[in-house]
Amino acid sequence: MEFVGLLAPVAFVFALSSIAQVSSLKKEVEQLKEELNKLKE
């Protein structure tokens, strides 16, 4: 069980970095949507 306790901080750091990646990906998708809408007009 101590091993799981040692992994918790590492898992937390990975979770934070994945959340940051997802938010940047969302921003990128929004920008692409805007560009597509401009091209359609």
C-alpha positions in Angstrom: 0.0 0.0 0.0 2.9 2.4 0.6 3.8 2.0 -3.1 0.4 3.4 -4.1 0.9 6.4 -1.7 4.2 7.1 -3.4 2.6 7.1 -6.9 -0.2 9.6 -5.9 1.9 12.8 -6.4 3.1 11.6 -9.7 -0.4 10.8 -10.8 -1.5 14.2 -9.7 1.1 15.9 -11.8 0.1 13.9 -14.8 -3.5 14.8 -14.2 -2.7 18.5 -14.1 -0.7 18.4 -17.3 -3.4 16.5 -19.1 -6.0 19.0 -18.0 -3.8 21.8 -19.4 -3.4 19.9 -22.7 -7.1 19.4 -23.0 -7.8 23.1 -22.5 -5.2 24.1 -25.0 -6.7 21.6 -27.5 -10.1 23.1 -26.9 -8.8 26.6 -27.7 -7.2 25.3 -30.9 -10.4 23.6 -32.0 -12.3 26.9 -31.4 -9.8 28.8 -33.6 -10.2 26.2 -36.3 -14.0 26.5 -36.2 -13.7 30.3 -36.5 -11.4 29.9 -39.5 -13.8 27.5 -41.2 -16.7 29.8 -40.7 -14.8 32.6 -42.2 -14.0 30.5 -45.2 -17.6 29.5 -45.7 -18.8 33.1 -45.9 
